Amino acid sequence: MTSEIIRDVALKLFCEQGYENATMRQIANEMGIKAASIYNHYGSKKKIFISIMEYILEKDLNNIIKQFEEVNKDDITCEQVLFHIFRSRILYYRENQYEFKFWNNFSMFPPEEVKDEINKFQYSRRCELYKLYRLSSAKCINEASLSNMTLEVIQKHFSIILQGYLMLVVNYGLELNDDEIYEAWKIIWNGHRNKQ
Amino acid sequence: MTRTNIKEVAIKLFAQKGYDATTMNDIAEGVGIKAAAIYAHFLNKEELFFELVEKISEQVDQALNKSFEPVIRSENYDARQVLYDIFLKSILYFANKKEQFNFWQRVILFPPQVLIDKAGTKYRKTNDYNYKLVSNIFIKGIDDRQIKEGSIKVYIMSYYSLLAGYMAYAFRGLGEKKFNEAEVEKVWNLYWNGLKEGINI
C-alpha cells in the first residue's frame, strides 16, 4: 500500500522536476513520512524509477488489449476498430497524464543513470503497441478498403499523428470534445482511403 | 563577443541538463571565464534564460512565420503548397538546429517554475499568432475548394499534431536518423488526402 503511494508520488515528481532533481527526501516530505522508510520499500531512486516503468507499461498494455477486445468482433468494420483505438488512446492519457509525460519526457531526455533501462522498456513498449496496431489494421486489408499504400506507411502515419495529438492534449492542454476527436480521426482515415 | 559565447554555451547546457540543474558556474566554465564575469553581462540565471527564450522565439518566428506573411497577405497562393512549405521548413529548421529544438523541448516538457510564473502570457501570444497564420491558409484552401468544409480548430490541431508528432518521431532519442525529405512528403501526402474536397470513396 505505502509502496504504491510512493510510486505514484515519485511518478509525479519525476515528471515535474526530472529524475536528477527529484530526491527521496522530497518524496518522503510529500507523503509526510521519513526518507528512511522510502529506502525500506525501494532501496534506491533508480529502483523506484524502474518499478514505475514496469507498472505503467503493464497498465497501459492491459488497457489497450481490453479496448481492442471490445471491438474485435465480426460485425465491426476496420474503421470502427481503428477509431476506437485512436479515441481510447486519447481518453486514456487524458486521464493518466503523468503516464504519458513519463514516457514522453524520459524518452526525449533519458537520465544517464537509467538510460539503458528506459531503452529496454521503450523497446518492448513499441513492439507491443506495434503488434496491437497491426492486429487492429489487419481487418482493413481484408476489407480492401485502404489505398494501395503499404500498411507500414499507414501505421507510421497513424502513430505519428496520434503521438502529436497526445502531446497537444497532455503538454499543451488542448481540449477536444467527442465530435472534435471524431473529426480529427476522419482526417486521418480519409487520408488513408482517398485515392492518391 | 563574450555575451554571444555565454548565450551559446547556455543554450547547450539548458538543453542538456535543464534550467534548474544548470548553474552560472557551469556556464562560466563552458565559456572559459570566471563566474563573476558572467554577472557583468547578465544580472542572474533567470535573466539569461529569458533572453534566450526571447532570442530563439524571435529567430524561429523570422525563419518560419514571418517569411510566409507576404505570400499569405497577397491572397494569391496555393494553400496546399504554402502549408506544405511551412511544414517542411519547420522540420528542416529544427533538423539543422538540434540544440534549439532540445532547448524548447526541455522548456515544454519540464517547464521551470520561473517560466510558469512569468512567461505564460507571452507564450500564448506567439502561439495565437501562429494559429492565425495557419488558420488563414486553411480558410483559403476551403474558399478555393481544395479543402473540405470543416472545423478550422480541428484543422489547425491536426496540422500541429502532425508537425509535433513527426518531429518527435524524427528527432528524438538516440537515433541520429538521417533526415529524409521523401519520407516527410509521403507522410504529408497521406495527411493532405484527408483534407481534400470531394474524393471520398
Contacts between the chains, C-beta under 8 A, distances in Angstrom:
chain1	res1	chain2	res2	distance
A	16	B	110	7.3
A	17	B	20	7.2
A	17	B	110	7.1
A	18	B	18	5.7
A	18	B	20	7.4
A	18	B	21	7.3
A	18	B	110	5.3
A	20	B	17	7.9
A	20	B	21	5.8
A	21	B	18	7.7
A	21	B	20	5.5
A	21	B	21	6.3
A	101	B	109	7.3
A	104	B	109	6.9
A	104	B	168	7.7
A	105	B	109	4.5
A	105	B	110	6.6
A	107	B	172	6.3
A	107	B	173	5.8
A	108	B	105	5.7
A	108	B	109	6.2
A	108	B	168	7.6
A	108	B	172	5.4
A	108	B	173	7.4
A	109	B	18	7.7
A	109	B	102	8.0
A	109	B	105	7.5
A	109	B	106	6.8
A	109	B	109	7.0
A	109	B	110	7.8
A	110	B	173	7.9
A	119	B	174	7.5
A	122	B	173	7.9
A	145	B	201	7.9
A	147	B	193	7.9
A	149	B	190	7.1
A	153	B	186	6.0
A	153	B	187	7.8
A	153	B	190	7.0
A	154	B	190	7.2
A	156	B	169	7.9
A	156	B	187	7.0
A	157	B	187	5.5
A	157	B	190	4.7
A	157	B	191	7.3
A	159	B	165	7.9
A	159	B	169	7.9
A	160	B	162	6.9
A	160	B	165	4.1
A	160	B	166	5.5
A	160	B	168	7.9
A	160	B	169	5.2
A	160	B	187	6.5
A	161	B	158	7.3
A	161	B	161	5.5
A	161	B	162	5.3
A	161	B	165	5.3
A	161	B	191	7.4
A	162	B	165	7.1
A	163	B	161	8.0
A	163	B	164	7.6
A	163	B	165	4.2
A	163	B	168	5.7
A	163	B	169	6.8
A	164	B	160	7.0
A	164	B	161	3.0
A	164	B	162	5.7
A	164	B	163	6.9
A	164	B	164	4.3
A	164	B	165	2.9
A	164	B	166	7.3
A	164	B	168	7.4
A	165	B	157	7.4
A	165	B	161	4.4
A	165	B	165	7.6
A	167	B	161	7.3
A	167	B	164	4.9
A	167	B	165	7.0
A	167	B	168	6.7
A	168	B	157	6.3
A	168	B	160	6.2
A	168	B	161	5.5
A	168	B	164	6.5
A	171	B	108	5.8
A	171	B	109	6.9
A	172	B	108	7.9
A	174	B	157	6.4
A	176	B	157	7.3
A	180	B	151	6.7
A	180	B	153	7.1
A	180	B	154	5.3
A	180	B	157	7.7
A	183	B	150	6.4
A	183	B	151	5.8
A	183	B	154	4.4
A	184	B	154	5.5
A	184	B	157	6.6
A	184	B	158	5.7
A	184	B	161	7.7
A	186	B	194	7.3
A	187	B	154	7.4
A	187	B	155	7.7
A	187	B	158	5.0
A	187	B	191	7.4
A	187	B	194	4.0
A	187	B	195	6.2
A	188	B	158	8.0
A	188	B	194	6.0
A	189	B	194	7.0
A	190	B	193	6.6
A	190	B	194	4.2
A	190	B	195	7.8
A	190	B	196	7.7
A	190	B	200	6.0
A	191	B	190	4.4
A	191	B	191	5.6
A	191	B	192	7.3
A	191	B	193	4.2
A	191	B	194	3.1
A	191	B	195	7.7
A	192	B	190	6.6
A	192	B	193	7.7
A	192	B	194	7.6
A	193	B	200	7.0
A	193	B	201	5.7
A	194	B	193	4.2
A	194	B	194	7.0
A	194	B	196	6.1
A	194	B	199	5.2
A	194	B	200	6.5
A	194	B	201	7.2
A	195	B	199	6.2
A	195	B	201	7.3
A	196	B	189	6.9
A	196	B	193	7.0
